[in-house]
Amino acid sequence: MQLLKKVNDQITLQILCDLLESGGIVHCVEGAGMNSLLPLPGLIEARVLVDEGDMEAAQALLNEMEGDTNHV
């Protein structure tokens, strides 16, 4: 699995995970549990990982979520 994005807030993390799920993209999140134990925004980052074969589609969804159509 490859790193798609580091996220340091639970709301953005949930939105991204929901978006990936709705797009049928298998993903995993590392470090999300630490943020819930010590919920200090910006201190602990969760890492969203996707399969290499899904990276292009996942990046397109991420760009759409962030409103950035210049990156592909």
Secondary structure by P-SEA (a helix, b strand, c coil): cccccccccaaaaaaaaaaaaaacccccccaaaaaaaccccccbbbbbbbcccaaaaaaaaaaaaacccccc
